[in-house]
C-alpha cells in the first residue's frame, strides 16, 4: 500500500525559501518507498507558496495529490477572525467561498500540467475558531451546497476534522464539532446526490479529547455514518517537548525498535497507528497518509527524510 506525505510540514525551508535545499528534499522524497503522492498546501492564490513553475517541474509524474486548504485558511483567519465556510458572518463566509474557488483553479492547473486528474481530494476545514467568532452547522451546510455544484475534476471534497472548543482547555483550531460536520456532510450528500467525506487527523482528534482514544472515537463516528474518507497521521505529546504540549505541531511518531528514528514523548506510536488503520479499514479509504513537522527547525534533510521513512514503515 502507498500513502500521501504532507511533505511541506517536513520541508527544510520552513524558515525561508531555499530552492536548492527544497530540490534536494524533493529528490529524496521521490526515492522513498510507499509514497502515493503529496498532501500539498493551498495558501489562497497560487498552486505553490513560492513558485508554481518550480513546483510543477519538481514533482514526480507518478504522484497523486491531496490539496489541503488548512494553511490558507489559517492565514485568512489571521486577517479576519470571521473567515470560514461555517461562519455566521456572511462576509466571512463569502470570503471563504471565494478562497475555495481559487483552490478549484489550483486543482485545474495541477491536472492540466499532469495531463490527467491527479488530485484525489481537496481537504477543507470548518473555520472560524469559535473562541473568536461565531460558527454554525447551518452556515456550513449553506457553503457545502454551493461548492458541491462546482467542477472539481474528480477530486473528492473532504472535511478534515480539527479540534473543537471544550471546557477548561484552549482549542488549537476551535472549529465545528465532529458531530456537526458529520451531520452536515450526510445532509448535503442526501440533498445533492454527492460524495462528501470526512478525514480524521490523528493528532487533532487526540488534542481535542486529550486521549489517544479520541482518534478511534472519531473514526468510529464517521465510519458509522458511512462517510469516513481518510486518515492522516500527525503526532502530539502530553508532556513538554520541542514540539510543545498538546500542540498541533505535527510531531513525528515515537521511537520504535523497528524503525530508524522517532520523537521522544510522542503519543503516536506504531501500535496506535496500526490500531487506527484497522479500525478505519484502511483499504476502503481514499486518503491515508502522514504529515510530520520536524524539530529542531535547522534539522538536516537526511533526518527529515528519515522521520518520514520511519513513519511510513509503521503503516505497512
Phi, psi and omega in degrees: 000151179237161192223159173276144178240121175281070191295336181300329179289336180262001187301143174285000183252027182294340181252009179151144185291128176222099187302320182295315179294321179294325179292319175300316179300313180296321178298323177288323176302321181295339180271348180291143175276157173068026178258118177278327181166202186246142157275118190243135185280139171250123186262348174130342182234303188246174179290326182232146185297329186247316191199102180302317183296319177299313182301311183295330179283341188248355176282156177282130180301339181274347185291148165253172187220146163246119178271116179259131181269004183301309182301317179292324177296315180294321176298317181294323178296331176294334179267327183214105182298345181265006177292139172150153180287349176252012185288138174278350173276117188297323178296317178296323179292318179293326175300319180292323176297317178297320176301316180291332173297323176288328175296320176299320178296323178295321175301315180298319181294318181293317178296320180297319178298317183284338183077016180195163177287109181249356179267108182287320184207158171239118182268122180243159185231150190265055174297159016266177173291120186286352173280350183236340184204167182275141177219155180208157176293323181296322176295319177299314181297323177298317179293315181298320181300331178279311188287338178288348178276350183279160177273105179263012175054041175091350178288137179273129175281127180228139173272121174272115181289133174242169183293150178248155180301139177226152181301140171066021171211144180279131181286146173283316179241318173075031183273194182295162179285160178299324180294318178295317181296315180298314181297320179296319179293314180299315181293320180293317178300317181293321184283334188239005180051048181241187190226047174299150178224179177235135175249133177263124172265117188306309185296319183290325176291324178291320176300315181299314185271350185055037182197145176294342177288345179300318179295317179298317180299315183289324174302314182297319180295314181292322180294317179300326179279353179078022185232013178292117185250341184188172183211119177245133184257113168230139185270176179201161179234148175260012175229164178291126178218174173300344180266359180092171179256118184051039183258143179275068185248012176060044182302137177296172179290159179291158175300148178211146184296343182271354184233169187274339186203151177199171182254117180299134178093354180289135175281346181274093180261168176301319180297319179291323176299311181294324177301315181288321178299320178293314181298324183278349188054072193306327183290350179265357188264148176278328186231118174220131181185191181231153174214109189239126167273155185234135173236144359290166183295338179260022179301151182291158176297319181302318181285328175299315177294321181298320177300316179293318179298319181294316180295320178298321181292333177290344184266351183281000000 
